[in-house]
Amino acid sequence: MSEIRTGLGWDVHRLAPGRPLILGGVTVPCEFGLEGHSDADILAHALTDAVLGAAALGDIGMHFPDSDPRWKGCDSLVFLRHAKELAEALGYRIVNVDSTVILEQPKLKDYRQAIRERIAEALAVEPDRVSVKFKTAEKLGPVGEGRSAEAQAIVTLQKLGTGPWIDAA
């Protein structure tokens, strides 16, 4: 019998002038970015929480607290790679990633492939296992009012050595 686990991640940060807008490890040219202790990459944070959740390993704050100066300005893909390594240490591999970034502006469609590739590289999976979608909040709530941005993610893990998706070695 195959052991499959699914984890859900979510993150939100305030928009801030003068900060870089980094999503999935890709810097998107923009007059504002996201406020945070690390690079504030909401997509990488949501994905990290999804991986950790699927492996029942807590959340990003447990592993990378914002009270720790080591993580000040840190590339959030470091967090994502670490979560993947922790899941692998328990015998899991990433089967699929699905994510959504919710942001009023700028339009992000031109960055989709680059973001998918950066996430795939960080997770050591093929880009066709990574989905990234972009939505607006239709001018509703803090995201819609241009005060914040959110990301949601779901990650599916499979126990190595089980199930029909085993790669032939």
C-alpha positions in Angstrom: 0.0 0.0 0.0 1.3 3.5 -0.9 1.7 6.1 1.8 0.8 9.5 0.5 0.7 12.6 2.6 -0.5 16.1 1.8 0.4 19.4 3.4 -1.1 22.8 3.2 0.8 26.1 3.5 -0.3 29.7 3.6 1.6 33.0 4.1 0.9 36.7 4.0 3.1 39.8 4.2 2.5 43.5 4.0 3.6 45.4 0.9 6.5 47.8 1.6 8.1 50.4 -0.7 11.8 50.0 -1.3 11.8 46.2 -0.7 12.4 43.7 -3.5 9.4 41.6 -4.6 10.6 38.0 -4.5 8.3 35.2 -5.4 9.5 31.6 -5.6 13.1 32.8 -5.6 12.6 35.1 -8.6 12.9 38.9 -8.2 10.0 40.6 -10.0 10.7 44.2 -11.0 8.3 46.4 -9.0 8.3 49.6 -7.0 7.4 47.7 -3.8 8.2 44.4 -2.2 7.2 42.4 0.9 8.0 43.3 4.4 9.6 40.6 6.5 12.6 39.3 8.5 13.9 37.1 5.7 13.5 38.1 2.0 9.7 37.8 2.7 9.1 35.4 -0.2 5.5 34.4 0.5 5.5 31.6 -2.0 8.6 29.9 -0.7 7.2 30.3 2.9 3.8 28.7 1.9 5.6 25.9 0.2 7.9 25.4 3.1 5.0 25.1 5.5 3.2 22.7 3.1 6.3 20.4 3.0 6.7 20.5 6.7 3.0 19.9 7.3 2.9 16.9 5.0 5.8 15.4 7.0 4.2 16.4 10.3 7.3 18.5 11.1 5.6 21.7 12.4 5.9 25.0 10.6 8.4 27.4 9.3 8.5 29.5 12.5 9.6 26.4 14.5 12.6 25.8 12.2 13.4 29.4 11.2 12.1 31.8 13.9 12.1 35.5 13.0 13.7 36.2 16.4 16.9 34.5 15.1 19.3 37.0 13.5 20.7 34.2 11.3 17.6 34.4 9.1 17.6 38.3 8.7 17.4 38.9 4.9 17.8 35.1 4.2 16.9 33.7 0.8 13.7 31.8 1.6 14.6 29.0 -0.8 17.1 27.9 1.9 14.0 27.2 4.1 12.3 25.3 1.3 15.4 23.1 0.6 15.7 22.4 4.3 12.1 21.3 4.6 12.6 19.0 1.6 15.7 17.5 3.2 13.8 16.9 6.5 11.0 15.2 4.6 13.5 13.1 2.7 15.2 12.1 6.0 11.9 10.5 7.0 11.7 8.6 3.7 9.5 10.9 1.7 9.8 12.5 -1.7 7.8 15.3 -3.3 5.3 14.1 -5.9 3.5 17.3 -6.7 3.3 21.0 -5.8 0.4 23.3 -6.4 0.4 27.0 -5.4 -1.3 30.3 -5.8 0.0 33.8 -5.3 -2.7 36.4 -4.6 -1.6 39.9 -5.4 -3.3 42.8 -7.1 -0.3 44.1 -9.0 2.0 43.7 -10.8 0.8 41.1 -13.4 2.9 38.0 -12.8 2.1 35.7 -15.8 5.5 36.5 -17.5 7.4 35.2 -14.5 5.5 31.9 -14.2 8.0 29.7 -15.9 11.0 31.2 -14.1 9.3 30.7 -10.8 8.3 27.1 -11.6 11.9 26.4 -12.5 13.4 27.9 -9.4 11.0 26.0 -7.1 11.6 22.8 -9.0 15.4 23.3 -8.7 15.1 24.0 -4.9 12.9 20.8 -4.5 15.0 18.7 -6.9 11.9 17.8 -9.0 11.0 18.3 -12.6 9.2 21.6 -13.4 6.2 19.6 -14.6 5.6 18.7 -10.9 5.3 22.3 -9.9 2.2 24.4 -10.5 2.1 28.2 -9.9 -1.0 30.2 -10.3 -1.7 33.9 -9.9 -4.9 35.6 -8.8 -6.1 39.0 -7.6 -8.4 39.5 -4.7 -10.8 41.5 -6.9 -10.1 44.7 -4.8 -11.4 43.0 -1.6 -9.7 42.9 1.8 -6.1 43.9 2.5 -4.7 42.1 -0.7 -7.3 43.7 -2.9 -6.6 47.1 -1.3 -3.0 46.8 -2.2 -1.7 46.5 1.4 -0.6 42.9 1.4 0.0 39.7 -0.7 -0.7 36.1 0.1 0.4 32.7 -1.1 -1.2 29.3 -0.7 0.4 25.9 -1.4 -0.4 22.2 -1.3 2.3 19.6 -1.5 2.0 15.9 -1.9 4.6 13.6 -0.5 5.1 9.9 -1.1 6.9 7.4 1.1 9.9 6.2 -0.9 9.6 2.6 -1.9 5.8 2.6 -2.0 3.1 3.1 -4.6 2.9 3.2 -8.4 5.0 6.4 -8.8 8.3 4.7 -7.9 11.1 5.7 -10.2 12.9 2.7 -11.7 16.4 2.6 -10.3 
